[in-house]
Amino acid sequence: MTAVRACEPAAASQENDRVPSIDADRHPFYRFCRESLDGIREQGRYRRFTPLARQADRYPVYDHVTTPAAEPPVGREVVVWSANDYLGMGVEPAVAEAAIAAIREHGAGAGGTRNIAGTSPLHAALEAELADLHGKEAGLLFVSGYVSNQASLQTILTSMPGWICFSDRQNHASMIAGIKGARGATCVIYEHNDLADLEAKLAAAPKDAPKLVAFESVYSMDGDVSDIGATCALARKYGAITYLDEVHAVGLYGSQGGGVAERDGVADQVDIIEGTLAKGFGVHGGYVTGSAELIDYLRCAASGFIFTTALPPSVVAAALTSVRMVRREGWRREKMFERVATFRAKLTAAGIPFMSTPSHIVPIPVGDADRCNEISRRLLADFGLYATPINYPTVPRGTERLRLTPGPHHTDEMMDEMVSALGTLLRINARHEEAAA
């Protein structure tokens, strides 16, 4: 294992020692926190972190650090099945070398916001590369995919009075945050991937109101895919612009990894395409692409872009290298989908149910938060397999599942181990359900 040192609390200064602490029992906020956390635990929604140390030369094998304070730290190897580095680009040697070279040349940080000494030639090159990937005039980098959605939607929807945003019911939390934060805008939620419902709601809206349809290409929890062309056609019919989140599709779909819109030949019909550098490209950061006027407006008006330190040049260099590699090396996408098909075939042969989806995401239904958490815990403890439990409120109650993302680095042997472990644990789960009936 790679040595990992436990974090030790910093020594308190004499000045801090003189500051009285707040009595949690007397202050209502801390009492609220404690009571809320108790409720979250009772509902099986408490979030626990699993300390994992990714090993670049053995991906998707990680070190599960169980006792970080030990010298050396105690742990064991586990195979991770729920990472979002879908193609493994984050451990690609050329990507890592690009980051290292940029640190040596430019240092560890950007040194400022994009407006204050934080824009390097690397930032400009990556924005141009992403715009070209999606066939748009310009692109803009953000510090994360969450921020790119939240800041862009909020800025657009507060730009003029009277905006109406039509939002798919299963849109990501970052999109919802941006829409909710747009004071004065109206949000109309349409049923998930239901074009008839979308059209009915578009038709009922005032014709002269500015309108925007916000949706995703690949929905990350169910793995289903939207009809981008039909959605854009409806939007045009009723005078709306379109905002498409391709976070779980960029790098993976299309001849160059431009996402589902590129694959379906409809990228030119989408007004605004948002994506991430942290999943299919394996690095970090978010971005938006669109017309030159839109990007220039966001650059000058989006608080989430303006008032934060720019992405470090090392991250930008790594992302630029990754995007260029993924665009030209289609075999990476082909390998991933071959692995996904092989894993599904093994699940089918073993009689293990999974949610059939047209994407690369393989959800394993469990249907109960406590059992989902327990199966995830036992996969890790008993079999050395890491699979994330997905519970309410991320998915509706009763639809809890394990979310698996097989990729190019998962071998047949790894797949056989996961299928065998799932078979064992799901049979135990089925017996529990029968006993409870």
C-alpha positions in Angstrom: 0.0 0.0 0.0 1.0 3.6 -0.5 1.8 5.3 2.8 -1.0 7.5 4.0 -0.6 9.7 7.1 -3.5 10.5 9.3 -4.4 14.2 9.6 -3.6 15.7 13.0 -5.5 18.7 14.4 -3.5 21.9 14.2 -2.4 23.4 17.6 -4.9 26.0 18.7 -3.5 29.6 19.0 -3.7 31.4 22.3 -6.1 33.9 20.6 -8.4 31.1 19.6 -8.1 29.6 23.1 -9.7 32.7 24.5 -12.8 32.5 22.2 -15.6 30.7 24.1 -17.1 27.7 22.3 -20.8 27.6 21.5 -22.8 25.2 23.7 -24.5 22.9 21.2 -27.3 22.2 23.7 -28.1 25.9 24.1 -27.9 27.1 20.5 -30.9 26.1 18.3 -28.9 25.7 15.1 -26.6 23.0 16.6 -29.6 21.3 18.1 -31.3 21.3 14.7 -28.2 19.8 13.1 -28.1 17.0 15.7 -31.8 16.2 15.4 -31.7 16.3 11.6 -28.7 13.9 11.5 -30.5 11.5 13.8 -33.4 11.5 11.4 -31.2 11.0 8.4 -29.5 8.0 10.1 -32.9 6.5 10.9 -34.0 6.8 7.3 -30.8 5.1 6.0 -29.7 8.3 4.3 -26.6 9.1 6.3 -23.6 9.5 4.0 -20.4 7.7 5.0 -17.1 8.2 3.2 -15.0 5.1 2.3 -11.3 6.0 2.3 -9.9 4.8 -1.0 -6.5 5.4 -2.5 -6.5 5.1 -6.3 -3.5 3.4 -7.7 -2.7 4.7 -11.2 -0.9 1.6 -12.4 -3.6 -0.8 -11.2 -6.9 0.9 -12.0 -9.7 0.0 -11.1 -7.9 -1.5 -8.1 -7.7 0.8 -5.2 -6.3 0.6 -1.7 -9.1 0.6 0.9 -7.5 2.3 3.9 -9.1 0.9 7.0 -6.7 2.2 9.6 -5.0 5.4 8.3 -3.4 6.3 11.6 -1.3 3.1 11.7 2.3 3.2 10.5 2.2 2.0 7.8 -1.5 2.4 7.3 -3.6 -0.7 7.3 -5.8 -1.6 4.4 -6.3 -4.0 1.5 -6.9 -4.0 -2.3 -10.4 -3.6 -3.6 -11.9 -3.4 -7.1 -14.0 -0.3 -7.6 -17.2 -0.6 -9.7 -18.8 2.8 -9.2 -16.2 5.4 -10.3 -17.2 8.0 -12.8 -13.8 8.0 -14.6 -15.5 5.9 -17.2 -12.6 5.5 -19.6 -9.8 5.5 -17.0 -8.3 8.7 -18.5 -7.4 9.9 -15.1 -4.7 7.3 -14.8 -3.5 7.6 -18.4 0.2 8.2 -18.3 0.2 10.9 -21.0 -2.5 12.8 -19.1 -0.6 12.6 -15.8 2.6 13.7 -17.6 0.8 16.8 -19.0 -0.2 17.8 -15.5 3.3 17.3 -14.1 4.9 19.3 -16.9 2.5 22.1 -16.4 3.2 22.2 -12.6 6.9 22.4 -13.4 6.4 25.3 -15.8 3.6 27.2 -14.3 3.4 26.2 -10.6 0.7 24.5 -8.6 -2.1 27.1 -8.8 -3.6 29.6 -11.3 -2.7 32.5 -9.2 -6.0 34.3 -9.5 -9.4 34.5 -11.0 -9.8 34.4 -14.8 -10.1 38.2 -14.7 -7.0 38.7 -12.5 -3.9 37.0 -13.9 -5.6 33.5 -13.9 -6.1 33.1 -17.7 -3.3 31.1 -19.3 -2.9 30.1 -22.9 -3.8 26.6 -21.7 -7.3 27.9 -20.6 -7.9 29.5 -24.0 -6.7 26.4 -25.8 -9.0 24.1 -23.9 -12.0 26.3 -24.3 -11.4 26.4 -28.1 -11.0 22.6 -28.1 -14.3 22.1 -26.3 -16.2 24.5 -28.5 -14.8 22.6 -31.6 -15.8 19.3 -30.0 -19.4 20.4 -29.8 -19.5 22.4 -33.0 -20.1 25.7 -31.2 -18.6 29.1 -31.6 -17.1 29.4 -28.1 -16.7 27.7 -24.7 -16.1 28.7 -21.1 -14.5 26.7 -18.3 -15.8 26.5 -14.8 -14.3 25.1 -11.6 -16.7 22.1 -11.6 -19.6 20.6 -13.5 -21.9 21.6 -10.7 -20.9 25.2 -10.9 -21.1 25.3 -14.7 -24.8 24.3 -14.5 -25.7 26.3 -11.5 -24.0 29.5 -12.6 -25.0 29.3 -16.3 -28.7 28.6 -15.7 -29.0 31.2 -13.0 -27.3 33.8 -15.0 -29.3 33.1 -18.2 -32.7 33.0 -16.3 -32.1 36.3 -14.5 -30.9 38.1 -17.7 -34.3 39.3 -18.7 -37.7 39.5 -17.0 -40.3 36.9 -17.5 -38.1 33.8 -18.2 -39.9 30.4 -18.1 -37.7 27.4 -17.7 -39.1 23.9 -18.6 -37.1 21.4 -16.6 -37.1 17.6 -16.8 -38.2 16.1 -13.6 -35.0 14.1 -13.2 -32.6 16.9 -13.9 -29.4 17.0 -11.8 -29.3 18.9 -8.5 -26.9 21.5 -10.1 -29.4 22.3 -12.7 -32.2 22.6 -10.2 -30.1 24.9 -8.0 -29.4 27.2 -10.9 -33.1 27.3 -11.9 -34.3 27.9 -8.3 -31.7 30.6 -7.8 -33.0 32.6 -10.7 -35.2 35.1 -9.0 -38.1 36.2 -11.1 -38.0 33.2 -13.4 -40.8 30.6 -13.5 -39.9 26.9 -13.4 -42.3 24.5 -15.1 -41.4 20.8 -14.5 -42.3 18.3 -17.1 -42.5 14.6 -16.6 -39.2 12.7 -17.3 -38.5 12.3 -21.0 -42.2 12.9 -21.7 -42.3 14.9 -24.9 -46.1 15.0 -24.9 -46.1 16.6 -21.4 -43.4 19.0 -22.5 -45.4 20.1 -25.5 -48.5 20.6 -23.5 -46.7 22.8 -21.1 -44.9 24.8 -23.8 -48.2 25.3 -25.6 -49.8 26.7 -22.4 -47.1 29.3 -21.8 -47.4 32.9 -23.0 -46.1 33.1 -26.6 -44.0 36.3 -25.9 -42.3 35.0 -22.8 -38.6 34.0 -23.1 -38.4 30.3 -22.7 -35.7 27.7 -22.1 -35.9 23.9 -22.0 -33.3 22.3 -19.7 -32.6 18.6 -19.9 -29.9 15.9 -19.9 -28.7 13.4 -22.5 -27.8 10.5 -20.2 -29.5 10.4 -16.8 -27.0 9.1 -14.4 -29.1 7.1 -11.9 -31.4 5.3 -14.4 -29.0 5.3 -17.3 -31.8 6.3 -19.8 -31.2 8.6 -22.7 -33.3 11.5 -23.9 -34.5 12.2 -27.5 -32.4 15.3 -28.1 -33.6 15.9 -31.7 -37.3 15.7 -30.8 -36.8 17.9 -27.7 -35.1 20.6 -29.7 -37.8 20.4 -32.4 -40.4 21.1 -29.8 -38.4 23.9 -28.3 -38.0 25.6 -31.7 -41.7 25.2 -32.4 -42.6 27.2 -29.3 -39.8 29.7 -29.5 -37.6 28.2 -26.7 -33.9 27.8 -26.5 -32.3 24.5 -25.4 -29.8 23.8 -22.6 -28.4 20.3 -22.7 -26.4 18.6 -19.9 -24.0 16.0 -21.5 -22.0 15.4 -18.3 -22.4 11.6 -18.4 -22.0 11.4 -22.2 -19.0 13.5 -23.3 -16.1 11.3 -24.1 -18.2 8.2 -24.5 -20.7 8.8 -27.3 -20.2 10.1 -30.8 -17.4 9.6 -33.3 -15.2 12.0 -31.4 -16.7 11.8 -27.9 -18.9 14.8 -28.3 -21.8 13.1 -26.5 -25.2 11.8 -27.5 -26.0 15.0 -29.5 -22.9 14.3 -31.7 -23.8 10.6 -32.0 -27.3 11.5 -33.1 -26.2 14.2 -35.5 -28.2 16.9 -33.7 -25.5 19.0 -31.9 -26.2 21.9 -34.2 -29.8 22.0 -33.0 -28.9 22.5 -29.4 -28.3 26.1 -28.3 -26.2 25.4 -25.2 -24.2 22.2 -24.4 -22.8 21.8 -20.9 -20.3 19.1 -20.0 -17.6 18.0 -17.5 -13.9 17.2 -17.7 -14.2 14.9 -14.7 -16.0 11.8 -16.0 -15.4 10.6 -19.6 -12.2 12.8 -19.7 -11.1 11.7 -16.2 -9.7 15.1 -14.9 -11.7 17.9 -13.3 -13.8 21.0 -14.1 -16.9 21.9 -16.0 -17.7 23.9 -19.1 -20.4 25.4 -21.3 -20.4 25.8 -25.1 -22.6 27.9 -27.3 -22.7 31.1 -29.4 -20.0 33.7 -29.0 -22.5 36.2 -27.6 -23.8 33.7 -25.0 -20.3 32.8 -23.8 -19.2 36.4 -23.7 -22.2 37.3 -21.6 -21.6 34.4 -19.1 -18.0 35.5 -18.9 -19.0 39.0 -17.9 -22.1 38.2 -15.8 -21.9 34.7 -14.2 -20.8 35.1 -10.5 -19.8 31.4 -10.3 -17.3 32.1 -13.1 -16.1 35.6 -12.1 -15.6 35.4 -8.4 -13.5 32.2 -8.0 -9.9 31.2 -8.7 -9.3 29.7 -12.1 -8.6 26.0 -12.6 -4.9 25.3 -12.1 -2.8 25.1 -15.3 -1.9 21.5 -14.4 -5.6 20.5 -14.4 -6.2 22.3 -17.6 -3.2 20.8 -19.3 -4.2 17.3 -18.2 -7.8 17.9 -19.5 -6.6 19.3 -22.8 -4.4 16.2 -23.3 -7.3 13.9 -22.4 -9.9 15.6 -24.6 -7.5 15.4 -27.6 -6.7 11.8 -27.0 -10.3 10.8 -26.5 -11.4 12.6 -29.7 -8.9 10.8 -31.9 -8.9 7.3 -30.2 -12.3 5.9 -30.7 -11.1 2.4 -29.6 -11.4 3.6 -26.0 -15.2 4.0 -26.5 -15.5 0.7 -28.3 -13.6 -1.1 -25.5 -15.9 0.4 -22.9 -19.1 -0.6 -24.6 -17.7 -4.1 -25.2 -17.0 -4.4 -21.5 -20.5 -3.2 -20.6 -22.1 -5.7 -23.0 -19.9 -8.5 -21.6 -20.8 -7.6 -18.0 -24.6 -7.5 -18.8 -24.3 -10.9 -20.5 -22.7 -12.4 -17.4 -25.4 -10.9 -15.2 -28.1 -12.4 -17.4 -26.4 -15.8 -17.5 -26.4 -15.8 -13.7 -30.0 -14.7 -13.4 -29.1 -11.4 -11.7 -31.7 -8.7 -12.4 -30.5 -5.3 -13.7 -32.2 -2.3 -15.1 -31.9 -2.5 -18.9 -30.7 0.9 -20.2 -29.4 2.2 -23.6 -26.3 3.7 -21.9 -23.1 2.4 -20.2 -24.7 2.6 -16.7 -25.8 -0.7 -15.1 -28.1 -0.2 -12.1 -28.8 -3.3 -9.9 -32.2 -2.8 -8.2 -32.5 -3.6 -4.5 -35.6 -1.6 -3.4 -34.8 -0.8 0.2 -32.3 1.7 1.7 -31.2 -0.5 4.6 -30.6 -3.6 2.4 -28.9 -1.5 -0.3 -26.5 -0.1 2.3 -25.9 -3.6 3.8 -25.3 -5.2 0.4 -22.8 -2.5 -0.4 -21.1 -2.9 2.9 -20.8 -6.6 2.5 -19.5 -6.4 -1.0 -16.6 -4.3 0.4 -16.1 -6.2 3.6 -16.5 -9.8 2.4 -15.5 -9.7 -1.3 -13.3 -6.6 -1.7 -15.7 -5.0 -4.2 -16.7 -1.4 -4.0 -20.2 -0.5 -5.3 -22.0 2.7 -4.3 -25.6 2.4 -2.8 -28.0 4.9 -4.3 -30.8 5.8 -2.0 -33.5 8.4 -1.5 -33.5 11.3 -2.1 -31.1 10.7 -5.1 -33.7 8.1 -6.3 -37.4 7.7 -5.3 -38.1 5.5 -2.2 -38.5 1.9 -3.2 -36.2 2.2 -6.2 -32.9 2.0 -4.3 -30.1 0.4 -6.3 -26.4 -0.3 -6.7 -25.0 1.8 -9.6 -22.3 0.0 -11.5 -20.1 1.4 -14.2 -18.0 -1.3 -15.9 -15.2 0.2 -18.0 -12.3 -0.7 -20.2 -10.1 -1.8 -17.3 -12.5 -4.3 -15.8 -11.3 -7.8 -16.7 -13.4 -10.9 -17.2 -12.1 -12.2 -13.9 -13.2 -9.0 -12.1 -16.6 -9.3 -13.6 -17.0 -13.0 -12.6 -16.1 -12.0 -9.0 -18.7 -9.3 -8.9 -21.4 -11.5 -10.5 -20.7 -14.3 -8.0 -20.8 -11.9 -5.0 -24.0 -10.2 -6.2 -25.6 -13.6 -6.6 -24.8 -14.6 -3.1 -25.9 -11.3 -1.5 -29.0 -10.8 -3.6 -30.2 -14.3 -2.7 -29.8 -13.4 1.0 -31.7 -10.2 0.3 -34.5 -12.1 -1.4 -34.9 -14.4 1.6 -35.2 -11.3 3.9 -38.0 -10.0 1.6 -39.8 -13.3 1.8 -39.6 -13.4 5.6 -40.9 -9.8 5.8 -43.8 -10.5 3.5 
